[in-house]
């Protein structure tokens, strides 16, 4: 699957390797990521697509908010990433 807006991705390189992020926006080669802690909604991280792996395609209610263009809060982002991580661990 392709990394697109509202996807949940894992960093595969850099000092944030292994961390989960939500994709807020996409460019040709870059995506803008938030995690609600270090990379807050107000200042997303710009990262090359090659340095990311798709973790979950979306489907969480927060993904719907991103697609609708609604404003998110940092606690909301942290909570959603924790829920997505927990649900992935339960499945596999």
N, C-alpha and C positions, 0 to 999 in steps of 0.2 A: 504494500500500500504506500501511498505517497503522503508526505508530511504536508499538511495544509492547516489553514486557520482553525483553531479550536482543538487540534490534536494534542495529545500528551506525549512528550518525547523525553528520551534519556540522553544526556550528554555522553559522548564516547571519547572526548579528548579535552584537554585543558584542565585548569585547576578545579573546575566544577564537574569533572568526570564522575559518572554514576548518579548524578542528581536528576530529579524529575522536574520538568517545566511544562507550562501551558503555552501554546503558540498563540500570540495575539495577532500578529500580522505576518505576511510573507512577501518577499521580493523574488527576483529571479534566482539568486544564489544564496540569499540570506533570509533568516526568520528572526522575529522579535519575540523573546521569551520572558516569562515571569514565573516566579515561584512563591511570591508573597513574603519572603524573608529577606534574602540578600538582594534579589532582583524584584523590586516592588513594581506595582502597577504603574506608578508615576514615571519610572525610568527602566523600561525593559532592556534586556540584553540583546545585542545584535550578534548572531552567531551563524557561521557557515553551515549550510544544510549537510555537507559531507561529514560534519562532526557530531551528527545526531542520529539516533535510532528511534524509530516509532515504537512507543510503549503501548499506547492505547489510541484507537482511532477517534474516540469521542463518545458521545451518547450520554454523558453526565449532564445534569441540568445546567452546570456552569458553562458547558460548551455551547448550549443553546443561547445563553446570555452573550457570549462572545460573538456568535454569529449574528445576533440581533443588534450588536453594537452598543449594548448596555454597559454602563460603568460597573466595574467590579471593585470589591474591597479586598485588601490584602489578607485579612482573616478568612474571607470566603475562598480565596485561592488556596491558602494553606489547607483548609478543611477539605476542599475538593480533591487536592492531590493526595492527601492522606487516605481518603475514602477510595480513590482509584487504585492506589498502591495496595491497600488491604484487599480489595476485591480481586486484583490480579493474583495476589498470593493465595487466596482461597481457591481460585480456579486451577492454578497450576502448581 
